[in-house]
Amino acid sequence: MTTTHPAPAAGTDRATRAHRVRAAAYRMRHHILDMGEAQGQGYVGQALGAADVLAAVYTDQLRHRPDDPQWAGRDRFLLSTGHYAIALYAALAEAGTVPAAELATYGSDDSRLPMSGMASYTPGMEISGGSLGHGLTVAVGMALGLRLRGSQARVINFLSDGELDEGSTWEAAMGAAHHRLGHITALVDMNALQADGPTRQVLGTEPAEDKWTAAGWFAQRVDGNDADALLAAFDTVAQRADPHGAPSVILCDTRIGRGVPLLETREKAHFMRIDADEWQPCRDQLTAGHQGAQAR
């Protein structure tokens, strides 16, 4: 029998759910470091920072079938930020859609796991990410299509704070509110860093929560590295669920390199070059931090 994941959260207390999310995020971060070592560089910092958000989505929220990624009844998760693909591969491995052993092929020739996400290559990847600002526009069209089909599936779009610089993002935001696409949830990684520097210096987007509210969305802002806070925000979205109501956005304040102090303090963190002798210390720090948190 085909199994649909995640298991329904109803009847499960939030502390148990949060423990499950934290455990998944820890394993995902190890996957991210292992994939990063294969290339010696990449968007490892963003992936580590976003691991808790993706763990919450795939462990607690997204209805999907690991052995049937094209199942018609699935919720859709759209990775607008294609360069975050390394984080999504870790989530897909944790979910069972991609074999964990396949992560070793990340970024290599003929791999199904290219450095920038390609939907035609990777099972479970809904769209190809490239130029920023396209994901939410696709989410709006997908949500409208699902409505016309009578589907109850949700559309969850992950985007970056850098994408708040893009006019297409705000056009899509207004379109989603206009059409009352209440089955859309946007997750914005507010890690405060872009390729050209700190977000606040490139183009100020604060107060971001007010801007989304003004565009007609139900907006929340949480610590994106806190499983309890993420689940509380998702629960609030669920309590307000109305497929013909306002769309929802969760602004997730995350920290680049989260869980690995060596990388959290690295100055050039957008696209990281990590020396060969640093990978094991990174893993050691990740493990020590997780064990310390478990002991508290």
DRENVOSE-921780 format. One record per atom (N, C-alpha, C): x, y, z. Coordinates in steps of 0.2 Angstrom, whole numbers, plus 5000, padded with zeros to 4 digits. Each point is the difference from the previous one (the first is absolute). Example, Ala and Ser with C-alpha at 12.3 -4.5 7.8 and 13.67 -1.06 7.14 Angstrom:
# DRENVOSE-921780
506649725039;499650065000;500450065000;499850054996;500450065001;499650055003;
END
This chain:
# DRENVOSE-921780
500449945000;499650065000;500450065000;499950054996;500350065000;499950045006;500550035003;500050045006;500050074999;499650045003;500050074999;500350035006;500550054999;500450035005;499850085000;500150035005;500249985007;499449975003;500149975006;499549975004;499550065002;499449995001;499650065002;500250025007;500050075000;500250035007;499550005005;499449994998;499450005005;500149955005;499950025006;500149955006;500750005002;500550024997;500750005002;500250075003;500350005006;500150065003;500650034997;500050075000;500550044997;500749985002;500149995006;500749985002;500349944997;499649954999;500249944996;500150024993;499650044997;500150024993;500650044999;500250045005;500650044999;500649965001;500049955004;500549955001;500249974994;499449984996;500149964994;500350054995;499850065000;500350054995;500750015001;500250015007;500750025001;500449944999;499849945001;500449944998;500150004992;499550014997;500050004992;500550054998;500050065003;500450064998;500749985001;500249975006;500649985001;500349954995;499649954998;500249954995;500150044993;499650044999;500050044993;500750045000;500250035006;500650045000;500649964999;500049945002;500549954999;500049994992;499549994997;499949984993;500350064996;499850065002;500350064997;500750015000;500349995006;500750005001;500449954995;499749945000;500349944996;499950024992;499550034998;499950024993;500550064999;500050055004;500550054999;500749985000;500249955004;500749984999;500149974993;499549974997;500249974993;500250064995;499850065001;500150054996;500650055003;500050005007;500550045003;499750075001;499550024997;499750075001;499249994998;499750065001;499350004998;499650045005;499349994999;499650045004;499849965006;500549985004;500049965006;499750045005;500250075001;499850045005;499250015000;499750014994;499350015000;499649945002;500349944997;499749945001;500049985008;500550015003;500049995007;499550045004;500050064998;499550055003;499349984999;499849974994;499349994998;499849935002;500549965003;499849935001;499449995005;499950045005;499550005004;499350014997;500050054995;499450014997;499849944995;500549984996;499849944996;499949945004;500349995006;499849945004;499350015002;499850065002;499350005002;499549994995;500250024994;499549994994;500049934999;500549964999;500049934998;499949955005;500150025006;499949965006;499350005003;499750074999;499450015004;499450034996;500250024994;499450044996;499849974993;500549984996;499949994993;499749934999;499449994997;499749944998;500349984994;500449945000;500349984994;500149925001;500249974994;500149935000;500849994997;500449985005;500749994998;500149964993;499649955000;500149954994;499650024994;499650065001;499650024994;500050085000;500650034998;500150075000;499550044996;499749974995;499550034996;499249995002;500049975006;499349995003;499550064999;499549994997;499550064998;499850045007;499949965005;499850035006;500550035005;500650014997;500550025005;500050085001;500350025005;500150075001;500650024996;500050064997;500650024996;500550045004;500649985000;500550055003;500550024994;500050075000;500350034994;500750045003;500549984998;500750035002;500150054995;499850065001;500250064996;500750014999;500450005006;500750015000;500449944998;500149994993;500349944998;500749985003;500450055002;500649995003;500049975007;499450005003;499949965006;499949934999;500149974994;499849934998;500349955005;500650025002;500449955005;499649995006;499650055003;499649995005;499449964999;499750014994;499449964998;500249934999;500649984997;500249934999;500049975007;500350045005;500049975007;499349985002;499650054999;499349995002;499749944997;500149994993;499749954996;500349935002;500650005002;500349945003;499749985007;499950055004;499749995006;499349974999;499750034995;499349984999;499949934997;500649974997;500049944996;499850004993;500050064997;499950014993;500649994996;500650025003;500649994997;500449955004;500349954998;500449965004;500650045003;500149995006;500650045004;500649984997;500249944997;500649984997;500150054994;499550024997;500050044993;500350075002;500050025006;500250075001;500850014999;500349945000;500850004998;500150024993;499550004996;500150024993;499950084999;499850035005;499850074999;500550044996;499750044995;500450044996;500549974995;500049934999;500449974996;499749994993;500449984995;499749994993;499549945001;499450014996;499549954999;499649995007;500150045005;499649995006;499350035000;499649975003;499350035001;500050065005;500550015003;500150065005;500450054998;499950044995;500450064998;500150055005;500550045000;500150055005;499450055000;499750024994;499450045000;499449964998;499550005003;499449965000;499749994993;499949944997;499749994994;499449955001;499450024998;499449965001;500149944996;500350004994;500049954995;500549945002;500450025005;500549955003;499849965006;499750045005;500049985007;499249985002;499949945002;499349985002;499950045006;499450035000;499750045006;500250074999;500350024995;500250074999;499450034995;499650055002;499550024996;500150054995;500550045001;500250054995;500850015000;500250024994;500750024999;500150075003;500550015004;500250075003;500550034996;500050064998;500550034997;500050085002;499850044995;500050075002;499550015006;500150045005;499650015005;499450034999;499449995003;499450045000;499549964996;500149944997;499649964996;499549955004;500349985006;499649955004;499350025002;499950065002;499350015003;499550014994;500350034994;499650004994;499749934998;500549955000;499849944998;499549975005;500150015007;499649985005;499350034999;499950064998;499350034999;499749964994;500349994995;499749964994;499849935002;500549975004;499949935002;499450005004;499950045005;499450005005;499450024996;500050044995;499450014996;499849944996;500549964998;499949944996;499749955005;500349995006;499749955004;499350025002;499850065001;499350025002;499649984994;500250014994;499549984994;499949935000;500549965002;499949935000;499649975006;499950055005;499649985006;500549965005;500650014999;500549975005;500150045007;500149965005;500150045007;500750005001;500549994996;500750005001;500250075001;500550015005;500350065001;500650014996;500250074999;500650024997;500450035005;500649985001;500550035005;500650034996;500150065000;500550034996;500650035004;500649975000;500650025003;500350054996;500150065003;500450054996;500550045005;500450044998;500550035004;499950085001;500350035005;499950075001;500250044994;500549974996;500350034994;499450014995;499649955000;499450004995;499550065002;500050035005;499650055002;500250064996;500650004997;500350064996;499650004993;499749944998;499849994994;499250024999;499950044995;499350034999;499549944998;500349944997;499549954999;499849975006;500450005005;499749975007;499450035002;500150075000;499450045003;499450004995;500149994993;499549994996;499649945001;500449955001;499749935002;499650015007;500350035005;499750015006;499350035000;500050054996;499450044999;499549954996;500249974995;499649954997;499749955004;500449975004;499849955005;499450025005;500150065002;499550035005;499450024996;500150034994;499450014996;499549944998;500349954999;499749944998;499849965006;500250025006;499849975006;500349925000;500650004999;500349935000;500349985007;499549985004;500149995007;500449935001;500149964994;500449945001;500750014998;500250064999;500750025000;500350025006;500649975002;500450035005;500750014998;500250065001;500750024998;500550005006;500649974999;500550005005;500650044998;500150065004;500650044997;500649995005;500649984997;500649995004;500350075001;499950035006;500250075002;500749995003;500549984996;500749995002;500450065000;499750054997;500350075000;500750014996;500149954995;500650004996;499849984993;500350044995;499949994993;500750004997;500049984993;500749994997;500450075000;499650055000;500450075000;500150035006;499849965006;500150035006;499449995005;500050035006;499450005004;499450034997;499449965001;499450024997;499850085001;500250025006;499850075002;500450054996;500649984998;500450054996;499849994992;499849944998;499950004993;499350034998;499549995004;499350034999;499649995007;499950055003;499649995006;499349984999;499849945003;499449974999;499550005007;500350035005;499750005007;499550075000;499549995003;499749945004;499749954996;500349954999;499749954995;499349975002;499949995006;499349985002;499550044998;500150075001;499550054999;499950004992;500549994996;499950004993;499649944998;500149945002;499649944999;499250025002;499950025006;499450025002;499650054996;500450054998;499750054995;499849974993;500449954998;499849964994;499449955001;499850005006;499449965001;500149935002;500649995003;500249935003;499950005007;499949945003;500149995007;500749985002;500350055004;500749995000;500249995008;500549965000;500349985007;500850014999;500350015005;500850005000;500249965006;500549954999;500249965005;500849995000;500249975005;500749975000;500049944995;500350004994;500049954996;500549945002;500350015005;500449945003;499849975006;499350025002;499749985006;499449954997;500149945001;499549954998;499350025003;500050015007;499350025003;499750064997;500450054999;499750064997;499749994993;500449964996;499849984993;499349965000;500049955005;499449965000;499450045003;500150055004;499550045003;499750054994;500550024996;499750044994;499649964995;500349944998;499649964996;499349985003;500049995006;499449985004;499550064999;500250065001;499650064999;499750004993;500549994995;499750004993;499549954999;500149945003;499549954999;499350025004;500050035005;499450025004;499650054996;500450044996;499650054996;499949974993;500149944999;499949974993;499450024997;500050034994;499450014996;500350004992;499949964996;500249994993;499850074996;499550035003;499850064996;500250075005;500449995004;500250055005;500750044998;500350035004;500650044999;500649945000;500450014995;500649965001;500450025006;500549955002;500450015006;500750004998;500450045004;500750004999;500350005007;500649965001;500449995006;500750034998;500150055003;500750035000;500549975005;500549964997;500449965005;500750035001;500150035005;500750035002;500549945001;500449994996;500549945000;500750035001;500549965002;500750015000;500449964995;500450044996;500449964995;500549955004;500049944998;500549955003;499749985007;499450005001;499749985006;500249935003;500250005006;500249935002;500849995000;500350044996;500849994999;500350075002;500250015006;500350075002;500650024995;500449954997;500550024996;499750034994;499449994997;499850034994;499550055002;499750005006;499650065002;500350065000;500750005002;500450065000;500450024994;499949964995;500450014994;499750074996;500550044998;499850064997;499750004994;500449964995;499749994993;499649935000;499350015002;499649955001;499549984995;499950044995;499549994995;500249944996;500650004997;500249944996;500749985004;500049955004;500549985004;500549964997;500750015001;500549964998;500349975007;499949945000;500249965007;500649964998;500650015004;500649964999;499949935002;500449954997;499949935001;500149985007;500450045004;500149985007;499550035005;499550034997;499550035004;499349965001;499949954995;499449975000;499849965006;500549965002;499949965006;499950045006;500450065001;499850045006;499350035000;499850014994;499350024999;499549955002;500149944998;499649945003;500049995007;500750015003;500049995007;499750065004;500050064998;499650055003;499349994999;499749984995;499349984999;499849955005;500449955000;499849945005;500050035007;500550035002;500150035007;499450045002;499950054995;499450045001;499349975001;499949954996;499449965000;500049965007;500549975002;500049965006;499950045006;500350065000;500050055005;499250025001;499750024994;499350025001;499649945002;500149944998;499649945003;500149995007;500650025003;500149995007;499750055004;499850064997;499750055004;499349995002;
END
